[in-house]
């Protein structure tokens, strides 16, 4: 039975410069914004040269999340999406911070790749603009990364994420707020150097209009418009005037830009350098601004999951096609998995959990993709592709979970592989994997013939299978496979019994 959609949904973006939260009511698929919160945390400023996030920045971030948590702490899990971006991708001690951050919010936080961030930004921009058939270049300058996307309508075609943002570039080239023409020139050249490999893909001839998203570009546009240096967004001529003004100053305190939020001032030079470099490298004359960004994209992605249009399902099918998997065989395995889940005698809650069913289905679809590289040790190749690829809709934690299941679906099995997964997956993923292993084993002959009805009971330390009388005697290969599987599982401290 389909679950009733939540009445209120929320998305939180833990950016490298600012934390954002949006809360919306949901009525018949229509969204109405109820609340928006934003705090300038400057997470990226807390990274030291070894990419360790310092204690003071963590405390500042956690204080913000305690305030956000007051608003969403009691929301149902399926109504909230929270993601971390560049700084949490880079920080070596991110996991320790995430434990405390999740306690403050009472919801899990997912770290997303730069390419996934770009996809979600485009979704947010597309949601906020009228549907058109023209090609859009979307740019978003974050605190630690900058995303570039070309798309049309709701579909992003090209996505890139560069490791430069308003916080990091400001820290590198304008420490303590010091300004100079030489430093600005170096910052622009640095940004152009990062952009150089992308110029052919994102140059002027490949899109019809340029659109900016998020705080840095909106701040630049506001300054330009109130100074009468640009109208309708950001222009190349307006940027030239603003850059000339900045290059006459020796410190950010001399900028004299009352139009600029004082919290934005310390990271403004870095954002301006990235914007100026982009306009020059990609030959942009004018850029309009969008109200939508990552948090709006998160809300749209969440709606897809609520209304059974999860982008992760589409991504799984695309990967299966790309790596030439045997789709009929995957369907047989999923059919067997569903039979086991529906007929197993067990007190373990995962058997009826929809998230668990999703991941075991995706694992069944993708477990053989590594065969496109080599048949020997293909499960390891499959896991590597899943863990390290750019998979639309999947967070880094999602990918590690799926890769761990796939890596463990054959040969040696170890419960310790699952220990570092976030809760509750560290408890339930081993048993999802055991079910997938059994389904793959029972379907090893790759025939469409129906399996006989069999009984199965599952506990934390034992699985017991009961097949119809004489079936195993007539299936000697399956009997041999089950015997070998029992040996693998015995080494892991788990008992498999069959008759």
FENBELWO-V323971 format. One record per pair of residues at least 12 apart in sequence whose ideal C-beta (glycine too) atoms are under 7 Angstrom apart, sorted by the first residue. I is the first residue (numbers start at 1). J is the second residue. D is the distance in whole Angstrom. If there is no record, write none. Layout:
i-><I/I>
j-><J/J>
d-><D/D>
This chain:
i-><5/5/6/6/6/6/7/7/8/8/8/8/8/9/9/9/9/9/10/10/10/10/10/10/11/11/11/11/11/12/12/13/13/13/13/14/14/14/14/14/14/15/15/15/16/16/16/16/16/16/16/16/16/16/17/17/17/17/17/17/17/17/17/17/18/18/18/18/18/19/19/19/20/20/21/21/21/22/22/22/22/23/23/24/29/31/35/37/39/40/41/41/41/42/42/43/43/43/43/44/44/44/44/44/44/45/45/45/46/47/47/47/50/51/51/51/52/52/52/53/53/53/53/58/62/62/62/65/65/65/66/68/69/69/69/72/72/73/73/77/78/80/81/81/81/82/82/82/82/82/83/83/83/83/84/84/85/85/85/85/86/86/86/86/86/86/87/87/88/89/90/108/110/110/111/111/111/112/112/113/113/114/114/114/115/115/115/116/117/117/117/118/118/118/118/118/119/119/119/120/120/120/120/121/121/121/121/121/121/121/121/122/122/122/122/123/123/123/124/124/124/124/124/124/124/124/125/125/125/125/125/126/126/127/127/127/128/128/128/128/129/131/133/133/134/134/134/135/135/135/135/135/136/136/136/136/136/136/137/137/137/137/137/138/138/138/139/139/139/139/140/140/140/141/141/141/141/141/141/141/141/142/142/143/143/143/144/144/144/145/145/145/145/145/146/146/146/146/147/148/148/148/150/150/150/158/160/162/164/164/164/166/166/166/166/166/167/167/169/169/169/169/170/170/170/170/173/173/173/174/174/177/177/177/177/178/178/179/179/179/179/179/179/180/181/184/184/184/184/184/187/187/188/188/188/191/191/191/192/192/192/195/195/195/199/199/202/203/203/204/204/210/210/210/211/211/211/212/212/212/212/213/213/213/214/215/216/217/217/217/218/219/219/219/219/220/220/220/220/221/221/221/222/223/223/223/223/224/224/226/229/229/232/233/233/233/233/234/234/234/235/235/236/236/236/239/239/239/242/243/243/246/246/252/252/252/301/310/311/311/312/312/315/315/315/315/316/316/316/319/319/320/320/320/323/323/324/325/325/326/329/329/330/330/332/332/333/333/333/333/334/334/336/336/336/336/337/337/337/337/337/340/340/340/340/341/341/343/344/344/344/345/346/346/346/348/348/350/350/350/356/356/359/359/359/359/360/360/360/362/363/363/363/363/363/364/366/366/366/367/367/367/367/368/369/369/370/370/379/379/379/379/379/380/382/383/383/383/386/386/386/386/387/387/387/397/401/401/401/404/404/404/404/405/405/405/405/408/409/409/409/409/410/410/411/412/413/413/413/414/415/415/418/431/434/437/441/441/441/442/444/452/452/452/454/454/461/461/462/462/463/464/465/466/482>
j-><26/306/26/76/78/79/25/26/23/25/26/75/79/24/26/79/299/302/22/23/72/75/79/80/81/295/298/299/302/68/82/83/294/295/298/82/83/84/85/88/109/85/142/143/43/44/85/86/87/142/143/144/165/167/40/42/44/142/143/165/166/167/215/267/38/39/40/41/215/39/41/64/38/295/37/68/71/36/295/296/299/35/71/299/307/299/71/68/64/263/60/61/64/143/167/57/61/87/143/87/143/144/165/167/168/57/167/171/58/87/90/91/92/90/91/92/91/92/93/91/93/94/97/97/100/101/104/101/104/105/104/105/104/105/106/105/107/105/106/107/306/107/298/301/302/105/107/108/109/110/110/112/298/395/109/111/112/117/142/145/114/142/143/144/145/165/143/144/111/111/144/422/395/397/395/396/397/395/396/390/396/145/147/161/159/161/390/392/147/161/294/147/149/159/160/161/156/159/392/294/297/298/301/138/140/147/149/213/293/294/297/138/149/151/156/297/300/301/213/292/293/294/295/296/297/300/138/211/213/290/292/153/154/292/296/300/290/291/292/296/290/153/152/153/152/208/209/150/152/206/207/208/150/151/152/207/209/211/150/202/207/210/211/151/211/213/210/212/217/278/213/214/293/165/166/214/216/217/271/274/275/165/214/165/166/167/165/167/168/161/162/163/164/165/162/164/165/274/161/160/198/202/202/206/207/201/198/194/191/194/274/216/267/270/271/274/267/270/187/270/273/274/266/267/269/270/186/187/270/269/270/251/252/253/266/250/251/246/249/250/251/252/269/250/247/243/246/247/269/273/270/273/273/276/277/273/274/277/277/280/281/277/278/281/281/282/282/282/283/282/283/284/286/287/287/288/290/234/287/289/290/290/292/293/293/264/271/234/275/289/289/260/261/264/268/234/271/272/275/233/234/289/259/242/257/259/260/238/242/259/241/242/288/286/287/288/289/275/286/287/285/286/279/284/285/275/276/279/272/272/276/269/272/265/266/269/393/393/392/393/393/394/391/392/393/394/362/365/366/366/369/365/366/369/369/372/372/368/369/368/443/446/364/365/443/448/364/439/440/443/361/364/439/442/443/451/360/364/435/436/439/435/438/439/456/357/435/456/456/457/458/457/457/458/459/431/458/428/431/432/428/432/401/402/405/432/432/435/436/402/402/405/406/409/436/436/382/386/406/379/382/406/409/382/382/385/382/385/406/407/409/410/411/407/406/403/406/407/399/402/403/406/399/400/403/422/421/425/429/417/418/421/429/429/432/433/436/433/433/436/437/440/437/440/488/488/488/489/492/492/430/492/430/458/463/485/481/482/485/478/481/467/468/471/466/467/494/495/495/497/496/497/498/499/498>
d-><6/5/6/6/6/4/6/6/6/6/7/7/6/5/5/5/6/6/7/5/5/6/7/5/5/5/4/5/6/6/4/6/5/5/7/7/7/4/7/6/7/5/6/6/5/4/6/5/4/6/3/3/6/6/7/6/7/6/3/7/6/5/7/6/6/7/5/6/6/5/5/5/5/5/4/5/7/5/5/7/6/4/6/6/7/7/7/6/5/4/6/5/6/7/6/6/6/4/7/5/5/4/6/4/6/7/6/6/7/6/7/6/7/5/6/5/7/5/5/4/6/7/6/5/6/6/6/5/4/6/5/6/5/5/6/7/7/7/4/7/7/5/5/7/5/6/6/7/5/7/5/5/6/7/6/5/7/5/6/7/7/6/7/3/4/6/7/5/5/6/7/7/3/6/6/4/7/5/7/6/7/5/7/3/5/6/4/7/6/6/7/4/5/4/7/5/6/6/6/5/4/6/6/7/5/5/7/6/6/5/6/5/4/5/4/4/5/6/7/4/5/6/7/3/3/7/5/6/5/4/5/7/5/5/5/5/5/5/3/6/6/6/6/7/7/4/6/6/5/7/4/5/7/6/7/6/6/5/6/6/4/5/7/7/5/6/7/5/7/6/4/5/6/6/6/7/4/6/5/5/7/5/7/5/6/4/4/6/5/5/6/6/7/5/5/6/6/6/5/5/6/5/6/6/5/6/6/5/6/5/6/5/4/4/4/7/5/7/6/3/6/6/6/5/6/3/6/4/7/5/7/5/4/7/6/7/6/6/5/6/6/6/6/7/4/7/6/6/7/6/7/4/5/6/5/6/5/3/5/7/5/6/7/5/6/7/5/6/6/6/4/5/7/4/7/6/5/7/5/5/7/5/7/4/5/7/3/7/6/6/6/6/7/5/7/6/7/6/6/5/5/5/6/7/6/5/6/4/6/4/5/6/6/6/5/4/5/7/7/5/7/5/5/7/5/7/5/6/7/7/6/6/7/5/6/7/7/7/5/4/4/6/5/5/5/7/5/5/6/6/6/5/6/7/4/4/6/5/6/7/7/5/5/5/5/7/4/5/6/5/5/5/4/6/6/7/6/6/6/6/5/5/7/7/6/7/7/6/5/7/5/4/7/4/7/6/7/4/6/6/6/6/7/6/7/6/5/7/6/6/6/5/5/7/6/6/6/6/6/7/6/5/5/7/5/6/3/7/6/6/6/5/7/6/5/4/5/4/6/5/4/6/5/6/4/6/6/5/6/6/6/7/7/6/6/5/7/5/6/5/6/6/7/7/7/6/5/6/5/6/5/6/5/7/6/7/5/7/6/7/6/6/5/5/6/5/6/6/4/7/5/5/4/6/5>
